[in-house]
Amino acid sequence: MYDYDDSPFEKERQNLKVWLGVFLVLALIIAYFAQTFYWRSVSYTGRVVAKYTKVSRGKHHRGRTYILKIETNKGKTYYQPVSRYLYNKIKVGSWVKKKKGELYPKVVVAPE
């Protein structure tokens, strides 16, 4: 007549599902802040060699990430995510400088 699981481990299984959900949400939050802290700890001066957008599509969401490919004076390459405003403002070939503690680079006239 009743359709439920009366096994002794059902409550533990449900608790495990709840804690797994909490863990996944915390992991996503930590990953977001870790990425932000990483970009704030990097400093460089370089030239923008390419620009592109990355489109992500979900069931109920569509998003764009604006990315600048920057080659530094020291030969490193960074793929810097930026805001849409900055993406439209910076041209390919522009020199940019990003200081430690800032999230986005700024356009400079010539390398220092």
N, C-alpha and C positions, 0 to 999 in steps of 0.2 A: 504494500500500500504506500509506504513512504519510500522515496528514492533518495537516500543520503548515505554517505560513507560513515559508518560508525567504527572505523578502525581506530586504534589508540594513537596512531601517528598522524591523523588528519589535521589536528590543531597545530602540530609542529610543522607540517608541510605548508599550511597557510601562513604561519609566522615567518617561515623561510622565504616565501614569496614576497611578503611585505618588506622584509629586510633587504632582499635582493633589489627590489624597486627603489628603496631609499638609497642603497649603495650606488646604483646606476645614476640616479639624479645627482648625488654628490660628486661622482666621478666626472660627469659632464660639466658641472659648475667649476670644479677644480681645473679641468682641462681648459676651459675658457679663460680663467684668470691666469693660468700658467702661460698661455700664448700671449696675453697682454703684457705680463711681466717680462717675457722674453723680448718682445719688441721694444719695451722701454729700456732694456739693458744694452741694446746694440747701438753702436755709433759708427758712422761711416760717411765718406764723401765719394760720390760716384756719378756716373752718367746713366740716364735712362736709355736702355737699348731696345725695349719693347714694352707694349702695354696690351693687356687683354682682360676680358671679363670671364668669370667662371659662373655658369648658371647652374643652380641646384633646384631640382623640382621634387616636390613631395606630393602627397595626396591632396593636401589642402594649402600648400604653401609653395611659393616660387620666390627664389632669392637670387641676388647677384653679388658676387664678390669682385671688386675692382683691384687688379694687381699690376704693379710696376716691376719690370725686370731691370735690376740695377747692377751694373758692373762697377766695382769700386776701384780706387787707385791702386790697391794692394792685390788686385786680381781676383777677388772674391765676387760671387754673384749672389744677390739677394732677390727673393721674390716677395716684395713688400705689399701687403694688402693696405689699401688706402680708402678714404671716403670718396664718394662719387664726385663731390665738388673738386677735390684735389686731383682726381683722375682726369677730369675735364680740363683743369687748369694747366697741368704739366704736359709738355710735349715730348715726343721721342727726341733724344739728343740733348735735352736739358740737363744741366748739372744740378744735383741735389745734395744736401748735407743734412744728416740726421744726428742730433746730439743725444747723448745718454740721458734718459729721463723723459724724452719726448716720444710720443707715439708715432707721429708721422714726420717724414722729411720735409725740408723747406727748399725752395728753389734758390740757387746762388748763381752769381754772374760767372765766376771762374773758380776753379779749384784752388784751395789754399795749400 
